[in-house]
């Protein structure tokens, strides 16, 4: 019998979740809905219980596919999706929530998060009267959402601004990898605040967002995943778009033993020279990773429109 994927408590909620999560965006990559369902079922059968998604992933396809995959096994997973208001009001947020619930074929979410806090004006808009934070309170009161959080990948300063409102966040999603410590570090600036407050930490971008650090052989997949999972996180969202990647990541997570601080520091030192300018964390220094919905709201061209310019 293979070792199970370990679980950790989801912050102060205490709910156990798998340390490896299934990333929702990549569920839009398989060529057919059936292939996506097989991939999601294989992940759940392997012991992955935390499922990531967002209202705007692949124009809604990721949520739709996830809904088809889990409708008969909803009680086996901790389901999260994200609301994509990007500064718009609570009415937009509640509309998106209803659409997400319909696509995901469920009447409640375990976790609903504000997606991509990456623009300077967004924290103030989220907390403004009639903003998305009010929608989160309303959704919890209605029983449609159990827990709430926010995500972002651009700058630790924006995470700290969101935390500065002292709202009772249940979760926070942020990029954590061996390069981050050397450049605009979420690990050094944000992670300690989250652990101190008992906010569940959802890690992401352990491969730097696009995997170029792996293709250039700066780090291995095992090193990258092990580093992130060795931090005080509840779970790590990983982009898994093929059975091969699923098998690779599951094998690393099964029977996982955290790296020691000495081992993590050695890895940080090894990559520091190529990490200090953000070349392996382009989401911090460019708009490449901003989603199309965020771009539309802020008057920027979408990815496809950018290619035609």
Secondary structure, 3 states (H helix, E strand, C coil): CCCCECEEECHHHCCEEECEEECCHHHHCCCCHHHHHHHHHHHHHHCCCEECCCCCHHHHHHHHHHHHHHCCCHHHCEEEEEECCCCCCHHHHHHHHHHHHHHCCCCCEEEEEECCCCCCCHHHHHHCCCCHHHHHHHHHHCCCEEEEEEECCCCHHHHHHHHCCCCCCCEEEEECCCCHHHCCCHHHHCHHHHHHHCCEEEEECCCCCCCHHHHCCCCCHHHHHHHHHCCCCCEEEECCCCHHHHHHHHHHHECCCCCCHHHHHHHHHHHHHHHCCCCCCHHHHCCCCCCHHHHHHCCCCCHHHHHHC
